[in-house]
Amino acid sequence: MKNDNDVENTEDAEVVCPYCGSRNIAHLIYGMPAFTEELQRKLDEGKVALGGRV
């Protein structure tokens, strides 16, 4: 059984691209996300990107 100290917080974890080593990483969101101020902030910061058909 894992405790909270064993679980990595992916929001704060530094993610590195396994192909090029870049730390400029964004989470892709597919579908129809609820467009909120928080989503807009993350889009502006480059932390998330919208995926799917355009």
N, CA, C and O atoms as a Maestro MAE file, in Angstrom:
{
 s_m_m2io_version
 :::
 2.0.0
}

f_m_ct {
 s_m_title
 :::
 protein
 m_atom[216] {
  # First column is atom index #
  i_m_mmod_type
  r_m_x_coord
  r_m_y_coord
  r_m_z_coord
  i_m_residue_number
  s_m_chain_name
  s_m_pdb_residue_name
  s_m_pdb_atom_name
  i_m_atomic_number
  :::
  1 25 0.837 -1.185 0.000 1 A "MET " " N  " 7
  2 3 0.000 0.000 0.000 1 A "MET " " CA " 6
  3 2 0.884 1.252 0.000 1 A "MET " " C  " 6
  4 15 1.817 1.361 0.795 1 A "MET " " O  " 8
  5 25 0.582 2.186 -0.894 2 A "LYS " " N  " 7
  6 3 1.362 3.420 -0.976 2 A "LYS " " CA " 6
  7 2 0.760 4.494 -0.085 2 A "LYS " " C  " 6
  8 15 -0.457 4.577 0.082 2 A "LYS " " O  " 8
  9 25 1.634 5.313 0.483 3 A "ASN " " N  " 7
  10 3 1.131 6.466 1.208 3 A "ASN " " CA " 6
  11 2 1.322 7.701 0.340 3 A "ASN " " C  " 6
  12 15 1.904 7.617 -0.742 3 A "ASN " " O  " 8
  13 25 0.836 8.845 0.805 4 A "ASP " " N  " 7
  14 3 0.898 10.068 0.008 4 A "ASP " " CA " 6
  15 2 2.322 10.473 -0.350 4 A "ASP " " C  " 6
  16 15 2.535 11.122 -1.374 4 A "ASP " " O  " 8
  17 25 3.298 10.105 0.469 5 A "ASN " " N  " 7
  18 3 4.686 10.471 0.190 5 A "ASN " " CA " 6
  19 2 5.256 9.688 -0.988 5 A "ASN " " C  " 6
  20 15 6.234 10.115 -1.601 5 A "ASN " " O  " 8
  21 25 4.647 8.538 -1.311 6 A "ASP " " N  " 7
  22 3 5.125 7.712 -2.420 6 A "ASP " " CA " 6
  23 2 4.536 8.139 -3.760 6 A "ASP " " C  " 6
  24 15 5.058 7.760 -4.808 6 A "ASP " " O  " 8
  25 25 3.467 8.913 -3.744 7 A "VAL " " N  " 7
  26 3 2.779 9.300 -4.966 7 A "VAL " " CA " 6
  27 2 3.390 10.588 -5.494 7 A "VAL " " C  " 6
  28 15 3.453 11.595 -4.789 7 A "VAL " " O  " 8
  29 25 3.834 10.544 -6.733 8 A "GLU " " N  " 7
  30 3 4.446 11.722 -7.347 8 A "GLU " " CA " 6
  31 2 3.363 12.702 -7.767 8 A "GLU " " C  " 6
  32 15 2.384 12.307 -8.401 8 A "GLU " " O  " 8
  33 25 3.524 13.955 -7.429 9 A "ASN " " N  " 7
  34 3 2.594 14.999 -7.844 9 A "ASN " " CA " 6
  35 2 2.963 15.413 -9.263 9 A "ASN " " C  " 6
  36 15 3.912 16.172 -9.461 9 A "ASN " " O  " 8
  37 25 2.229 14.924 -10.242 10 A "THR " " N  " 7
  38 3 2.579 15.174 -11.640 10 A "THR " " CA " 6
  39 2 2.408 16.633 -12.028 10 A "THR " " C  " 6
  40 15 3.035 17.092 -12.983 10 A "THR " " O  " 8
  41 25 1.578 17.365 -11.310 11 A "GLU " " N  " 7
  42 3 1.396 18.793 -11.606 11 A "GLU " " CA " 6
  43 2 2.688 19.569 -11.340 11 A "GLU " " C  " 6
  44 15 3.027 20.488 -12.085 11 A "GLU " " O  " 8
  45 25 3.413 19.196 -10.268 12 A "ASP " " N  " 7
  46 3 4.626 19.905 -9.891 12 A "ASP " " CA " 6
  47 2 5.900 19.212 -10.353 12 A "ASP " " C  " 6
  48 15 6.981 19.796 -10.274 12 A "ASP " " O  " 8
  49 25 5.790 17.982 -10.831 13 A "ALA " " N  " 7
  50 3 6.971 17.219 -11.236 13 A "ALA " " CA " 6
  51 2 7.563 17.803 -12.518 13 A "ALA " " C  " 6
  52 15 6.838 18.241 -13.412 13 A "ALA " " O  " 8
  53 25 8.868 17.800 -12.587 14 A "GLU " " N  " 7
  54 3 9.527 18.269 -13.801 14 A "GLU " " CA " 6
  55 2 9.530 17.125 -14.816 14 A "GLU " " C  " 6
  56 15 10.082 16.054 -14.564 14 A "GLU " " O  " 8
  57 25 8.910 17.371 -15.954 15 A "VAL " " N  " 7
  58 3 8.781 16.356 -16.987 15 A "VAL " " CA " 6
  59 2 9.788 16.660 -18.085 15 A "VAL " " C  " 6
  60 15 9.961 17.812 -18.484 15 A "VAL " " O  " 8
  61 25 10.447 15.621 -18.568 16 A "VAL " " N  " 7
  62 3 11.445 15.768 -19.625 16 A "VAL " " CA " 6
  63 2 11.029 14.885 -20.795 16 A "VAL " " C  " 6
  64 15 10.649 13.732 -20.597 16 A "VAL " " O  " 8
  65 25 11.098 15.413 -21.999 17 A "CYS " " N  " 7
  66 3 10.772 14.646 -23.194 17 A "CYS " " CA " 6
  67 2 11.767 13.497 -23.345 17 A "CYS " " C  " 6
  68 15 12.977 13.720 -23.325 17 A "CYS " " O  " 8
  69 25 11.263 12.261 -23.499 18 A "PRO " " N  " 7
  70 3 12.174 11.128 -23.634 18 A "PRO " " CA " 6
  71 2 12.902 11.096 -24.980 18 A "PRO " " C  " 6
  72 15 13.885 10.371 -25.131 18 A "PRO " " O  " 8
  73 25 12.434 11.868 -25.949 19 A "TYR " " N  " 7
  74 3 13.044 11.863 -27.282 19 A "TYR " " CA " 6
  75 2 14.123 12.926 -27.454 19 A "TYR " " C  " 6
  76 15 15.194 12.651 -27.995 19 A "TYR " " O  " 8
  77 25 13.831 14.160 -26.985 20 A "CYS " " N  " 7
  78 3 14.790 15.245 -27.233 20 A "CYS " " CA " 6
  79 2 15.365 15.862 -25.964 20 A "CYS " " C  " 6
  80 15 16.308 16.650 -26.034 20 A "CYS " " O  " 8
  81 25 14.801 15.508 -24.787 21 A "GLY " " N  " 7
  82 3 15.305 16.051 -23.533 21 A "GLY " " CA " 6
  83 2 14.758 17.418 -23.174 21 A "GLY " " C  " 6
  84 15 15.167 18.002 -22.170 21 A "GLY " " O  " 8
  85 25 13.835 17.943 -23.979 22 A "SER " " N  " 7
  86 3 13.267 19.264 -23.709 22 A "SER " " CA " 6
  87 2 12.440 19.255 -22.437 22 A "SER " " C  " 6
  88 15 11.797 18.258 -22.107 22 A "SER " " O  " 8
  89 25 12.462 20.362 -21.734 23 A "ARG " " N  " 7
  90 3 11.610 20.538 -20.562 23 A "ARG " " CA " 6
  91 2 10.400 21.401 -20.899 23 A "ARG " " C  " 6
  92 15 9.596 21.712 -20.021 23 A "ARG " " O  " 8
  93 25 10.266 21.785 -22.156 24 A "ASN " " N  " 7
  94 3 9.133 22.570 -22.631 24 A "ASN " " CA " 6
  95 2 8.021 21.587 -23.016 24 A "ASN " " C  " 6
  96 15 7.866 21.237 -24.186 24 A "ASN " " O  " 8
  97 25 7.254 21.151 -22.017 25 A "ILE " " N  " 7
  98 3 6.271 20.090 -22.160 25 A "ILE " " CA " 6
  99 2 4.881 20.646 -21.871 25 A "ILE " " C  " 6
  100 15 4.708 21.451 -20.956 25 A "ILE " " O  " 8
  101 25 3.886 20.214 -22.654 26 A "ALA " " N  " 7
  102 3 2.489 20.583 -22.407 26 A "ALA " " CA " 6
  103 2 1.642 19.325 -22.396 26 A "ALA " " C  " 6
  104 15 1.926 18.371 -23.120 26 A "ALA " " O  " 8
  105 25 0.608 19.321 -21.579 27 A "HIS " " N  " 7
  106 3 -0.359 18.225 -21.559 27 A "HIS " " CA " 6
  107 2 -1.358 18.481 -22.681 27 A "HIS " " C  " 6
  108 15 -1.824 19.608 -22.844 27 A "HIS " " O  " 8
  109 25 -1.695 17.452 -23.454 28 A "LEU " " N  " 7
  110 3 -2.698 17.572 -24.500 28 A "LEU " " CA " 6
  111 2 -4.063 17.242 -23.930 28 A "LEU " " C  " 6
  112 15 -4.225 16.244 -23.227 28 A "LEU " " O  " 8
  113 25 -5.040 18.075 -24.230 29 A "ILE " " N  " 7
  114 3 -6.413 17.846 -23.803 29 A "ILE " " CA " 6
  115 2 -7.250 17.617 -25.053 29 A "ILE " " C  " 6
  116 15 -7.288 18.459 -25.950 29 A "ILE " " O  " 8
  117 25 -7.924 16.463 -25.104 30 A "TYR " " N  " 7
  118 3 -8.792 16.121 -26.228 30 A "TYR " " CA " 6
  119 2 -10.242 16.219 -25.801 30 A "TYR " " C  " 6
  120 15 -10.553 16.153 -24.611 30 A "TYR " " O  " 8
  121 25 -11.133 16.377 -26.775 31 A "GLY " " N  " 7
  122 3 -12.559 16.420 -26.481 31 A "GLY " " CA " 6
  123 2 -13.048 17.844 -26.346 31 A "GLY " " C  " 6
  124 15 -12.525 18.762 -26.977 31 A "GLY " " O  " 8
  125 25 -14.050 18.014 -25.522 32 A "MET " " N  " 7
  126 3 -14.678 19.317 -25.318 32 A "MET " " CA " 6
  127 2 -14.481 19.736 -23.860 32 A "MET " " C  " 6
  128 15 -15.381 19.557 -23.040 32 A "MET " " O  " 8
  129 25 -13.310 20.293 -23.530 33 A "PRO " " N  " 7
  130 3 -13.074 20.673 -22.131 33 A "PRO " " CA " 6
  131 2 -13.917 21.885 -21.739 33 A "PRO " " C  " 6
  132 15 -14.262 22.718 -22.577 33 A "PRO " " O  " 8
  133 25 -14.238 21.964 -20.466 34 A "ALA " " N  " 7
  134 3 -14.932 23.143 -19.949 34 A "ALA " " CA " 6
  135 2 -13.955 24.315 -20.027 34 A "ALA " " C  " 6
  136 15 -12.872 24.268 -19.442 34 A "ALA " " O  " 8
  137 25 -14.339 25.361 -20.748 35 A "PHE " " N  " 7
  138 3 -13.447 26.497 -20.921 35 A "PHE " " CA " 6
  139 2 -13.574 27.416 -19.713 35 A "PHE " " C  " 6
  140 15 -14.550 28.155 -19.582 35 A "PHE " " O  " 8
  141 25 -12.583 27.363 -18.838 36 A "THR " " N  " 7
  142 3 -12.586 28.141 -17.607 36 A "THR " " CA " 6
  143 2 -11.403 29.109 -17.613 36 A "THR " " C  " 6
  144 15 -10.540 29.054 -18.488 36 A "THR " " O  " 8
  145 25 -11.385 29.985 -16.629 37 A "GLU " " N  " 7
  146 3 -10.246 30.896 -16.481 37 A "GLU " " CA " 6
  147 2 -8.971 30.111 -16.226 37 A "GLU " " C  " 6
  148 15 -7.906 30.482 -16.718 37 A "GLU " " O  " 8
  149 25 -9.070 29.021 -15.454 38 A "GLU " " N  " 7
  150 3 -7.896 28.192 -15.180 38 A "GLU " " CA " 6
  151 2 -7.362 27.551 -16.461 38 A "GLU " " C  " 6
  152 15 -6.151 27.516 -16.679 38 A "GLU " " O  " 8
  153 25 -8.267 27.042 -17.314 39 A "LEU " " N  " 7
  154 3 -7.835 26.470 -18.588 39 A "LEU " " CA " 6
  155 2 -7.177 27.542 -19.446 39 A "LEU " " C  " 6
  156 15 -6.137 27.288 -20.054 39 A "LEU " " O  " 8
  157 25 -7.760 28.731 -19.506 40 A "GLN " " N  " 7
  158 3 -7.172 29.822 -20.289 40 A "GLN " " CA " 6
  159 2 -5.780 30.173 -19.780 40 A "GLN " " C  " 6
  160 15 -4.866 30.407 -20.571 40 A "GLN " " O  " 8
  161 25 -5.618 30.209 -18.460 41 A "ARG " " N  " 7
  162 3 -4.305 30.512 -17.868 41 A "ARG " " CA " 6
  163 2 -3.288 29.464 -18.275 41 A "ARG " " C  " 6
  164 15 -2.173 29.802 -18.671 41 A "ARG " " O  " 8
  165 25 -3.664 28.181 -18.181 42 A "LYS " " N  " 7
  166 3 -2.743 27.105 -18.543 42 A "LYS " " CA " 6
  167 2 -2.418 27.133 -20.036 42 A "LYS " " C  " 6
  168 15 -1.290 26.834 -20.427 42 A "LYS " " O  " 8
  169 25 -3.400 27.492 -20.875 43 A "LEU " " N  " 7
  170 3 -3.130 27.638 -22.308 43 A "LEU " " CA " 6
  171 2 -2.138 28.778 -22.549 43 A "LEU " " C  " 6
  172 15 -1.189 28.633 -23.318 43 A "LEU " " O  " 8
  173 25 -2.368 29.911 -21.885 44 A "ASP " " N  " 7
  174 3 -1.475 31.069 -22.027 44 A "ASP " " CA " 6
  175 2 -0.058 30.761 -21.559 44 A "ASP " " C  " 6
  176 15 0.911 31.251 -22.139 44 A "ASP " " O  " 8
  177 25 0.065 29.950 -20.511 45 A "GLU " " N  " 7
  178 3 1.382 29.591 -19.966 45 A "GLU " " CA " 6
  179 2 2.052 28.470 -20.760 45 A "GLU " " C  " 6
  180 15 3.228 28.179 -20.543 45 A "GLU " " O  " 8
  181 25 1.319 27.841 -21.673 46 A "GLY " " N  " 7
  182 3 1.876 26.750 -22.455 46 A "GLY " " CA " 6
  183 2 1.925 25.435 -21.702 46 A "GLY " " C  " 6
  184 15 2.636 24.517 -22.110 46 A "GLY " " O  " 8
  185 25 1.182 25.328 -20.613 47 A "LYS " " N  " 7
  186 3 1.187 24.092 -19.830 47 A "LYS " " CA " 6
  187 2 0.251 23.050 -20.420 47 A "LYS " " C  " 6
  188 15 0.441 21.855 -20.192 47 A "LYS " " O  " 8
  189 25 -0.764 23.480 -21.179 48 A "VAL " " N  " 7
  190 3 -1.668 22.563 -21.856 48 A "VAL " " CA " 6
  191 2 -1.850 23.019 -23.289 48 A "VAL " " C  " 6
  192 15 -1.640 24.185 -23.625 48 A "VAL " " O  " 8
  193 25 -2.247 22.070 -24.130 49 A "ALA " " N  " 7
  194 3 -2.570 22.363 -25.527 49 A "ALA " " CA " 6
  195 2 -3.815 21.567 -25.874 49 A "ALA " " C  " 6
  196 15 -4.005 20.456 -25.380 49 A "ALA " " O  " 8
  197 25 -4.658 22.133 -26.718 50 A "LEU " " N  " 7
  198 3 -5.861 21.440 -27.122 50 A "LEU " " CA " 6
  199 2 -5.559 20.574 -28.332 50 A "LEU " " C  " 6
  200 15 -4.916 21.027 -29.279 50 A "LEU " " O  " 8
  201 25 -6.016 19.341 -28.307 51 A "GLY " " N  " 7
  202 3 -5.769 18.409 -29.398 51 A "GLY " " CA " 6
  203 2 -7.071 17.989 -30.038 51 A "GLY " " C  " 6
  204 15 -8.153 18.281 -29.529 51 A "GLY " " O  " 8
  205 25 -6.959 17.303 -31.153 52 A "GLY " " N  " 7
  206 3 -8.144 16.812 -31.852 52 A "GLY " " CA " 6
  207 2 -8.284 17.489 -33.201 52 A "GLY " " C  " 6
  208 15 -7.363 18.138 -33.696 52 A "GLY " " O  " 8
  209 25 -9.442 17.322 -33.770 53 A "ARG " " N  " 7
  210 3 -9.711 17.904 -35.090 53 A "ARG " " CA " 6
  211 2 -9.926 19.399 -34.979 53 A "ARG " " C  " 6
  212 15 -10.486 19.891 -33.999 53 A "ARG " " O  " 8
  213 25 -9.478 20.105 -35.981 54 A "VAL " " N  " 7
  214 3 -9.634 21.549 -35.991 54 A "VAL " " CA " 6
  215 2 -10.557 21.960 -37.101 54 A "VAL " " C  " 6
  216 15 -10.819 23.150 -37.277 54 A "VAL " " O  " 8
  :::
 }
 m_bond[215] {
  # First column is bond index #
  i_m_from
  i_m_to
  i_m_order
  :::
  1 1 2 1
  2 2 3 1
  3 3 4 2
  4 3 5 1
  5 5 6 1
  6 6 7 1
  7 7 8 2
  8 7 9 1
  9 9 10 1
  10 10 11 1
  11 11 12 2
  12 11 13 1
  13 13 14 1
  14 14 15 1
  15 15 16 2
  16 15 17 1
  17 17 18 1
  18 18 19 1
  19 19 20 2
  20 19 21 1
  21 21 22 1
  22 22 23 1
  23 23 24 2
  24 23 25 1
  25 25 26 1
  26 26 27 1
  27 27 28 2
  28 27 29 1
  29 29 30 1
  30 30 31 1
  31 31 32 2
  32 31 33 1
  33 33 34 1
  34 34 35 1
  35 35 36 2
  36 35 37 1
  37 37 38 1
  38 38 39 1
  39 39 40 2
  40 39 41 1
  41 41 42 1
  42 42 43 1
  43 43 44 2
  44 43 45 1
  45 45 46 1
  46 46 47 1
  47 47 48 2
  48 47 49 1
  49 49 50 1
  50 50 51 1
  51 51 52 2
  52 51 53 1
  53 53 54 1
  54 54 55 1
  55 55 56 2
  56 55 57 1
  57 57 58 1
  58 58 59 1
  59 59 60 2
  60 59 61 1
  61 61 62 1
  62 62 63 1
  63 63 64 2
  64 63 65 1
  65 65 66 1
  66 66 67 1
  67 67 68 2
  68 67 69 1
  69 69 70 1
  70 70 71 1
  71 71 72 2
  72 71 73 1
  73 73 74 1
  74 74 75 1
  75 75 76 2
  76 75 77 1
  77 77 78 1
  78 78 79 1
  79 79 80 2
  80 79 81 1
  81 81 82 1
  82 82 83 1
  83 83 84 2
  84 83 85 1
  85 85 86 1
  86 86 87 1
  87 87 88 2
  88 87 89 1
  89 89 90 1
  90 90 91 1
  91 91 92 2
  92 91 93 1
  93 93 94 1
  94 94 95 1
  95 95 96 2
  96 95 97 1
  97 97 98 1
  98 98 99 1
  99 99 100 2
  100 99 101 1
  101 101 102 1
  102 102 103 1
  103 103 104 2
  104 103 105 1
  105 105 106 1
  106 106 107 1
  107 107 108 2
  108 107 109 1
  109 109 110 1
  110 110 111 1
  111 111 112 2
  112 111 113 1
  113 113 114 1
  114 114 115 1
  115 115 116 2
  116 115 117 1
  117 117 118 1
  118 118 119 1
  119 119 120 2
  120 119 121 1
  121 121 122 1
  122 122 123 1
  123 123 124 2
  124 123 125 1
  125 125 126 1
  126 126 127 1
  127 127 128 2
  128 127 129 1
  129 129 130 1
  130 130 131 1
  131 131 132 2
  132 131 133 1
  133 133 134 1
  134 134 135 1
  135 135 136 2
  136 135 137 1
  137 137 138 1
  138 138 139 1
  139 139 140 2
  140 139 141 1
  141 141 142 1
  142 142 143 1
  143 143 144 2
  144 143 145 1
  145 145 146 1
  146 146 147 1
  147 147 148 2
  148 147 149 1
  149 149 150 1
  150 150 151 1
  151 151 152 2
  152 151 153 1
  153 153 154 1
  154 154 155 1
  155 155 156 2
  156 155 157 1
  157 157 158 1
  158 158 159 1
  159 159 160 2
  160 159 161 1
  161 161 162 1
  162 162 163 1
  163 163 164 2
  164 163 165 1
  165 165 166 1
  166 166 167 1
  167 167 168 2
  168 167 169 1
  169 169 170 1
  170 170 171 1
  171 171 172 2
  172 171 173 1
  173 173 174 1
  174 174 175 1
  175 175 176 2
  176 175 177 1
  177 177 178 1
  178 178 179 1
  179 179 180 2
  180 179 181 1
  181 181 182 1
  182 182 183 1
  183 183 184 2
  184 183 185 1
  185 185 186 1
  186 186 187 1
  187 187 188 2
  188 187 189 1
  189 189 190 1
  190 190 191 1
  191 191 192 2
  192 191 193 1
  193 193 194 1
  194 194 195 1
  195 195 196 2
  196 195 197 1
  197 197 198 1
  198 198 199 1
  199 199 200 2
  200 199 201 1
  201 201 202 1
  202 202 203 1
  203 203 204 2
  204 203 205 1
  205 205 206 1
  206 206 207 1
  207 207 208 2
  208 207 209 1
  209 209 210 1
  210 210 211 1
  211 211 212 2
  212 211 213 1
  213 213 214 1
  214 214 215 1
  215 215 216 2
  :::
 }
}
